Amino acid sequence: MSSKSVDKLTSAEAEKELDRLAKEIARHDRAYHGEDAPQISDADYDALRRRNADIEARFPLLVRADSPSHRVGAKASEKFAKVTHRVPMLSLDNAFSDEDVADFLGRVRRFLGLKEDEEIAVTAEPKIDGLSASLRYESGVLVQGATRGDGQEGEDITANLRTISDIPLRLKGKPPAVLEVRGEVYMTHKAFEALNKRQEKDGKPVYANPRNSAAGSVRQLDPSITASRALNFFAYTWGEISEMPAKTQSGMLEKFESYGFVVNPLVRRCETLKEVLKFYRDIESRRARLGYDIDGVVYKVDRLDLQERLGFVSRSPRWATAHKFPAEQAETVLEDIEIQVGRTGKLAPVARLKPVTVGGVVVQNATLHNEDEIGRLDARIGDTVVIQRAGDVIPQILRVIEDKRPKGARPYKFPDKCPVCGSHAVREVDEKTGKMDVDRRCTGGLVCDAQTVERLKYFVGRDQFDIEGLGGTLIELFHDKGLLKEPADIFALTQKPEKVAKVLAEHRAALSEERRAAEGKDAVKTKAKKKDEGEGKQVENLMAAIERRRTIPLDRLINALGIRHVGETTARLLARRYLNLDAFLTGMTGDDALEELQHIEGIGGVVAEAIHDFFTEPHNVKALGRLLEWLTVTDMAAPAKSSPVSGKTVVFTGTLEKMTRQEAKARAESLGAKVSGSVSAKTDIVVAGPGAGSKLKDAQKHNVQVMDEDAWLKLIGA
């Protein structure tokens, strides 16, 4: 991680830092939400998100289309049927100090146009460390239960959730005809301890913590396994609802209780900042005695009419925040630093730690981000380091304890050559700023096996082509045997199943030879026979899986190309802009391609340059052409015209008298409009209030439709 403070970053440095943060946070989201296998601590993750938010606040024009502020969680597991949430399941922004909480309440006041001395009532409740779930009831009967997934699409785990006693199968009283109740599935400390004792007794691995065990329990394919685990559920919010039974957040929780749900008894309505912080201190002091894990306190504006006015920004509601607890810390020894090479050539240092237990979890790895971070810490092999952990697994290294440094310890020398291919590894210098990049990258490009293999792994990943059965091990094997060098080669495999079968057979024979001494000759022969029987089926299944992916949506194709700075969100943005392959390729290869990219809402200068560079490189265009010979690329659906301003670009200027500027922007975006900060020939509407200046002149210059606030409100039906 860059150690440079946000207020000292140049625009170019901020752009690169946002790129790094977007990729790193997305990787951790997949590990945490999609695989139940988090790789960093909550504190480290929160720090990444907070730095991203701080940079975006200082450089609003650099906010990326694939910004973590637009994303929640990870894709749903392929093991379960998918559920599309009618109302997205979003996550919360975080507060880490009393000042952050005061700022949150201040932002709410300013957005609503309230006076500084006007207090805002909030509900405060413990933030449960479990697995978010949504329960759909129709006519009072539970009809569906789902995980959050990526916030838009989750996993159908209805059968498993039905086994939890806290979740009523039929509601009491007179609930709304349609009611989605959302909350947290969790496991108490007592139940967690009992589960691990059973695991040990049965010779099975124990769980790391209650959160992981709860998540693993509700995502079992066999509901009887879930039923055998002691799980609980707290209800705290809602999704789709046919009619609102209350006018406040606290009132809704009272209604939930009357319907038969368990609501956390510690929830409290607070009317002042002083009351809010007193509640936080009280919960923090009682944390260890609650009997279940929490990692903070959640505050929500109590009045629902104010929540509706406040609305949402990116991935989070404006009317709520999570006040996180401080992280736990421990000391351990830095035993080694290893270098891993990513698909873009980045040399990433990984700290190997002497295993240490922090908060009940054994941790032994940590990312060191880059050589500047190692230099800032002055980390040396053998040093005793302080690590911190707030939730799960890999910690953050805070500092080195120099008093415990062993004699002879030398500063770590970061390699200037790639450990995979031996090519020079350099830190690029930004021509505009003269600043050196924080990351060192291999210059080997296509000759570096680490990059070739990682690019192919990315190509077949879940969010790209999602080719079942073609995982990292097979890609490495086929690459080593000369069968895979570029994406088109994957589809060419279907024309040579005999070669694929031969490579697999040779690989298995080599593995059998290695195991022969350890397992005995007869055992290996038996296993080899079973392998041979299944080998033909594996090849057949692999060929079929590749064939199934010869038809691919445009957005997934763009994402799979591995263009620097382009992820799932940016790929979808591009696909929705061009709608079909021919239009996309024409746009990317035209004389004004770069200018066109720079005018697409949500794509910054660095991203536009990266996309343009990709398509001006003949090698890339030829490789894409070879790939397209195998594919049928399906068009994107045209955006629905659900409102009079859907798809239109709107600019607000001057003073708005009926609502704040933030509220107006949020309302326009909720109706499908794109809100821009500047006027161009591509602007559709300028809403001008008193005091409008240069933007009004620009609108007249470009012959853009201009209307006052009353006309705008009439147009959108407000």
SVG drawing of the C-alpha trace seen along z (x, -y; Angstrom):
<svg xmlns="http://www.w3.org/2000/svg" viewBox="-53 -35 79 89">
<polyline fill="none" stroke="black" stroke-width="0.4" points="0.0,0.0 1.2,-3.5 2.3,-5.3 1.8,-8.7 -1.0,-10.6 -4.1,-11.4 -3.7,-15.2 -0.2,-14.9 -1.1,-12.8 -1.0,-14.2 -3.8,-13.5 -1.7,-11.0 -0.7,-9.2 -4.3,-9.2 -5.4,-7.6 -2.9,-4.8 -3.7,-4.3 -7.4,-4.0 -6.6,-1.4 -4.6,0.7 -7.3,0.4 -10.1,1.4 -8.3,4.6 -7.2,5.5 -10.6,4.8 -12.4,6.8 -10.0,9.8 -10.7,9.7 -14.5,9.3 -14.5,12.6 -12.5,14.4 -14.7,13.1 -18.2,13.3 -17.9,15.9 -15.5,18.4 -15.8,17.9 -12.0,17.7 -11.0,14.2 -7.3,13.3 -6.9,10.2 -8.2,8.8 -11.3,6.7 -9.1,3.8 -6.8,4.1 -9.9,4.4 -11.5,1.4 -8.3,-0.6 -8.3,0.2 -11.9,-0.9 -11.3,-4.0 -8.3,-5.1 -10.2,-4.5 -13.1,-6.7 -10.7,-9.4 -9.0,-9.6 -12.4,-9.6 -13.5,-12.5 -10.4,-14.5 -10.5,-13.6 -14.2,-13.1 -13.4,-13.3 -11.2,-10.2 -13.9,-7.9 -13.6,-4.7 -16.5,-2.8 -15.2,0.3 -14.7,-1.6 -15.2,0.5 -17.7,-2.1 -20.0,-0.7 -19.6,2.9 -20.7,5.3 -19.5,8.8 -18.9,11.4 -20.6,13.6 -23.0,16.3 -21.7,19.8 -22.3,22.1 -23.4,24.8 -26.8,23.0 -29.5,21.6 -29.3,17.8 -31.7,15.3 -31.9,11.8 -32.7,9.4 -35.6,7.2 -34.1,4.6 -30.3,4.7 -28.6,5.8 -26.1,3.1 -23.4,2.7 -22.5,-0.2 -19.9,-2.9 -17.6,-2.7 -16.8,-5.1 -13.6,-4.6 -13.7,-7.4 -16.1,-9.7 -15.2,-12.4 -16.3,-10.1 -19.7,-9.6 -20.1,-13.4 -19.2,-13.8 -21.9,-11.2 -24.6,-13.1 -23.3,-16.4 -23.5,-15.0 -27.1,-13.9 -28.0,-17.4 -26.4,-19.1 -28.0,-16.8 -31.5,-17.4 -30.8,-21.1 -31.3,-21.0 -29.7,-23.5 -26.6,-22.5 -28.4,-22.5 -31.2,-20.2 -30.6,-16.8 -31.4,-13.6 -32.8,-10.6 -31.0,-7.3 -31.4,-3.6 -28.2,-2.1 -27.6,1.7 -24.6,4.1 -23.1,5.1 -23.3,8.9 -20.3,10.7 -22.2,13.4 -23.7,14.1 -26.3,11.7 -29.5,13.4 -32.8,12.3 -36.1,14.0 -39.1,13.5 -42.6,14.0 -45.7,14.1 -49.0,14.0 -47.1,14.6 -45.4,17.8 -41.6,18.2 -41.1,18.9 -37.5,18.1 -34.2,17.4 -31.0,16.1 -27.5,15.0 -26.4,11.5 -23.9,12.6 -22.8,9.5 -25.7,7.4 -27.6,7.9 -27.6,11.7 -27.3,14.2 -27.7,17.9 -30.9,19.7 -30.4,21.4 -34.1,21.6 -33.9,25.3 -31.0,24.5 -32.5,21.4 -35.8,23.2 -33.8,25.3 -32.9,22.3 -35.3,22.0 -35.1,18.2 -36.5,18.0 -40.3,18.4 -41.8,20.4 -45.2,18.6 -45.5,15.1 -47.8,14.1 -50.3,11.2 -51.0,9.4 -47.8,8.8 -47.7,7.2 -48.7,9.4 -45.1,9.4 -42.3,8.9 -38.6,9.5 -36.9,9.5 -33.1,9.3 -30.7,10.0 -27.7,11.9 -27.2,15.6 -24.7,16.2 -23.3,18.8 -22.9,18.2 -19.5,18.8 -21.0,21.8 -22.4,23.4 -19.1,22.8 -17.1,24.5 -19.4,27.5 -19.2,27.7 -15.4,27.8 -15.4,30.4 -17.5,32.6 -15.2,31.9 -12.2,32.9 -13.9,36.1 -14.8,37.1 -11.3,36.3 -12.4,33.4 -10.7,29.9 -12.0,27.3 -13.4,24.0 -11.4,20.8 -14.1,18.7 -17.9,18.5 -18.4,16.3 -16.8,18.9 -18.6,21.8 -22.0,20.0 -21.3,19.1 -20.2,22.7 -23.2,24.2 -25.9,22.3 -24.1,23.0 -24.2,26.8 -25.6,28.7 -27.2,31.0 -29.8,29.1 -29.5,31.9 -25.9,30.7 -27.2,27.1 -29.9,28.5 -27.3,30.2 -25.6,26.9 -26.9,24.5 -27.5,21.3 -29.3,18.1 -30.8,15.1 -31.3,11.5 -33.7,9.5 -32.7,5.8 -33.9,4.5 -36.1,5.3 -36.0,5.5 -39.2,5.6 -42.3,4.8 -45.9,4.3 -46.8,1.8 -45.0,0.1 -46.4,1.1 -44.4,-1.7 -42.9,-5.1 -39.6,-4.6 -36.7,-2.2 -37.4,-1.4 -41.1,-1.0 -40.2,1.6 -38.1,3.6 -41.1,3.7 -43.2,4.9 -40.7,7.6 -40.9,8.8 -44.7,8.9 -44.4,11.1 -42.2,13.6 -38.7,12.6 -35.8,12.2 -34.6,8.6 -31.4,7.8 -32.6,6.6 -29.7,4.1 -31.1,1.9 -31.6,-1.7 -33.1,-4.9 -30.7,-7.8 -31.5,-11.5 -28.1,-13.2 -24.5,-12.5 -23.7,-12.2 -26.3,-9.4 -24.9,-7.6 -21.3,-7.6 -22.4,-6.6 -24.2,-3.6 -21.1,-2.7 -18.9,-2.8 -21.4,-0.6 -21.6,2.0 -17.8,2.0 -17.4,2.7 -19.9,5.6 -18.6,7.1 -16.7,10.0 -19.7,11.0 -22.4,11.0 -21.8,14.6 -21.6,13.9 -19.2,11.9 -19.8,8.3 -17.4,5.9 -19.0,2.6 -22.3,0.6 -24.6,-0.4 -26.4,-3.7 -29.5,-4.3 -31.6,-7.5 -34.8,-6.5 -37.4,-8.3 -38.2,-6.4 -39.3,-9.5 -35.8,-10.9 -34.2,-7.7 -36.1,-7.9 -35.0,-11.5 -31.4,-10.6 -31.3,-7.7 -28.1,-5.9 -24.6,-6.7 -22.7,-4.0 -22.8,-0.9 -24.1,-2.4 -27.2,-4.2 -26.6,-7.8 -28.7,-7.2 -26.6,-4.6 -23.0,-3.9 -21.1,-1.2 -18.9,-2.4 -16.2,0.3 -14.3,1.5 -10.5,1.2 -8.4,4.1 -6.7,6.8 -2.9,6.9 -0.1,9.5 3.6,9.9 5.3,12.5 8.4,13.0 8.9,12.2 10.5,15.4 10.8,14.6 9.7,12.4 8.7,14.0 7.9,12.4 4.9,13.4 4.4,12.2 0.9,11.3 -0.7,11.4 0.2,7.8 3.8,8.4 3.6,6.7 6.1,8.1 4.1,8.5 6.1,9.2 4.4,11.6 5.4,11.7 5.8,15.2 5.2,15.0 5.8,17.4 2.3,18.7 0.6,16.8 -2.9,16.9 -4.8,13.5 -8.3,13.5 -8.6,17.3 -7.4,17.4 -3.9,18.7 -2.3,16.3 1.0,16.7 0.9,14.6 0.5,10.9 0.9,8.8 3.7,6.2 2.2,4.4 5.4,3.0 9.1,2.2 8.2,-1.3 6.1,0.3 9.0,2.6 11.3,-0.4 8.8,-2.4 8.6,0.5 12.4,1.2 11.3,4.8 14.1,7.4 14.1,11.2 14.0,12.3 12.4,9.1 9.7,9.2 6.7,7.3 3.4,6.1 0.4,7.3 -3.2,6.4 -6.4,8.3 -10.0,7.2 -11.9,10.2 -10.4,13.0 -7.1,14.5 -4.3,12.4 -3.2,9.4 -1.7,6.1 1.9,5.5 1.9,2.3 5.5,1.8 8.8,3.5 10.1,3.8 13.7,2.7 14.7,3.6 14.1,7.3 16.0,7.2 18.5,10.1 22.2,9.4 23.3,9.4 19.8,8.6 20.2,6.8 17.7,4.5 15.7,6.5 16.9,5.9 13.9,5.9 14.8,7.8 15.3,5.9 14.8,9.0 11.7,11.1 12.0,14.3 10.1,16.2 11.7,15.2 14.8,13.2 13.7,10.1 14.4,6.7 11.8,5.5 11.4,1.7 9.4,-1.0 7.8,-3.1 8.0,-6.9 4.9,-9.0 5.9,-11.3 3.5,-13.9 4.5,-14.1 8.0,-12.7 6.9,-10.5 8.0,-6.9 5.3,-4.2 4.9,-2.4 4.9,1.0 7.8,2.8 6.8,4.7 8.4,7.4 9.3,6.2 9.1,9.7 5.5,9.3 4.5,12.2 7.8,14.1 7.1,14.2 5.4,17.5 3.9,15.9 2.0,13.3 1.0,15.6 -0.4,18.3 -2.0,15.7 -3.7,14.0 -5.1,17.3 -6.3,18.1 -8.0,14.8 -9.6,15.4 -11.3,18.6 -12.3,17.2 -15.8,17.1 -16.5,13.5 -15.0,14.0 -15.5,17.2 -16.1,19.4 -14.9,22.6 -15.8,25.5 -12.9,27.9 -10.2,25.7 -8.6,24.5 -5.2,23.2 -3.5,26.6 -4.6,27.6 -3.7,24.2 -0.2,24.5 0.1,28.0 -1.2,27.2 1.0,24.1 4.0,26.1 3.3,28.7 2.9,26.0 -0.9,26.4 -1.8,22.9 -0.2,19.6 -3.1,17.3 -6.9,17.4 -7.7,18.7 -5.7,21.8 -8.2,22.8 -10.9,23.3 -8.4,25.0 -8.1,27.7 -11.5,29.0 -9.8,30.0 -7.2,32.1 -8.7,34.2 -6.2,36.9 -3.3,34.6 -5.1,33.4 -5.7,37.0 -2.0,37.8 -0.8,34.8 -3.2,35.7 -2.1,39.4 1.6,38.4 1.0,36.0 -0.8,38.7 1.9,41.2 4.5,38.8 2.5,38.2 2.1,41.9 5.8,42.4 6.4,39.8 4.0,41.4 5.2,44.9 7.8,45.0 5.4,43.4 2.3,45.5 3.6,48.8 3.5,50.2 0.2,52.0 -1.6,49.0 -0.4,46.8 -1.4,49.3 -4.9,49.5 -5.2,45.7 -3.8,45.5 -6.4,47.9 -9.2,45.8 -7.6,42.7 -7.5,44.3 -11.1,45.2 -12.1,41.6 -9.6,40.0 -11.7,40.3 -14.7,38.8 -12.6,35.9 -11.4,35.0 -15.0,35.4 -16.3,33.1 -13.6,30.5 -14.3,30.4 -18.0,29.9 -17.3,27.2 -15.2,25.3 -17.8,25.7 -20.5,24.3 -18.5,21.1 -18.2,20.4 -21.2,18.2 -20.4,15.3 -22.1,12.0 -20.2,8.9 -19.5,7.6 -17.9,10.9 -15.7,11.0 -14.4,7.5 -13.7,8.4 -11.8,11.5 -9.4,9.6 -7.4,8.6 -7.0,5.0 -5.2,3.1 -7.5,1.1 -10.6,2.8 -12.6,5.1 -16.2,6.4 -17.9,3.1 -16.0,1.2 -16.5,4.0 -20.2,3.9 -20.1,0.1 -18.5,0.4 -20.8,3.2 -23.9,1.1 -22.5,-1.8 -21.9,0.1 -24.5,2.9 -22.9,5.2 -19.5,6.5 -19.3,4.7 -20.1,1.3 -17.6,1.9 -14.8,2.9 -15.6,0.0 -15.6,-2.4 -12.3,-1.0 -10.4,-1.1 -11.7,-4.4 -9.6,-7.5 -11.4,-9.3 -11.5,-6.2 -9.6,-7.8 -11.7,-11.0 -14.9,-8.8 -13.7,-6.8 -12.9,-9.9 -16.5,-11.1 -18.1,-7.9 -19.4,-8.6 -17.5,-6.7 -14.3,-6.2 -11.3,-8.3 -8.3,-9.3 -6.0,-6.4 -8.7,-3.8 -9.4,-5.4 -5.6,-5.4 -5.3,-1.8 -8.2,-0.6 -6.9,-2.7 -3.4,-1.3 -4.7,2.2 -6.5,1.7 -3.7,-0.2 -1.3,2.7 -1.4,4.9 -0.5,8.0 -3.6,7.6 -5.9,7.0 -4.6,10.1 -4.9,12.2 -8.5,11.0 -9.2,11.7 -8.0,15.3 -10.2,15.6 -13.3,14.3 -13.1,16.9 -14.2,19.4 -16.9,17.3 -20.5,16.0 -20.8,12.8 -24.3,12.0 -25.6,8.4 -26.4,6.5 -30.0,5.5 -30.8,1.9 -31.4,0.0 -35.1,-0.2 -36.7,-3.6 -38.5,-3.6 -38.7,-7.3 -38.8,-10.5 -35.1,-11.1 -33.8,-7.6 -30.5,-7.5 -30.3,-11.3 -27.4,-13.4 -28.4,-16.1 -26.5,-19.0 -27.6,-21.0 -26.4,-24.6 -27.3,-27.5 -29.2,-27.4 -32.0,-24.8 -34.7,-25.8 -36.9,-22.7 -34.2,-20.3 -30.4,-20.2 -28.1,-19.6 -27.2,-16.1 -30.8,-15.1 -31.5,-16.3 -28.6,-14.3 -29.6,-11.2 -33.2,-11.5 -32.1,-11.9 -29.8,-8.9 -32.5,-6.8 -34.6,-7.5 -31.9,-6.3 -30.4,-9.7 -26.6,-10.4 -25.6,-13.5 -22.6,-15.3 -20.6,-18.2 -20.0,-19.9 -22.0,-20.9 -21.1,-19.5 -22.8,-18.9 -23.8,-15.5 -25.7,-17.0 -29.5,-16.6 -30.9,-18.8 -29.6,-21.6 -31.6,-22.4 -30.8,-26.1 -31.6,-27.8 -30.9,-31.4 -27.3,-32.3 -26.5,-30.0 -23.3,-31.1 -21.0,-29.6 -22.8,-26.3 -26.0,-28.1 -23.9,-29.9 -22.4,-26.6 -26.0,-25.1 -27.0,-28.0 -23.8,-27.6 -24.5,-23.9 -28.3,-24.4 -29.0,-22.2 -32.5,-22.2 -32.7,-24.4 -35.4,-24.3 -36.0,-25.7 -36.4,-23.6 -40.2,-23.5 -40.2,-22.3 -37.7,-19.6 -39.9,-18.4 -42.9,-18.3 -40.9,-16.4 -39.9,-13.7 -43.3,-13.6 -42.1,-14.8"/>
</svg>
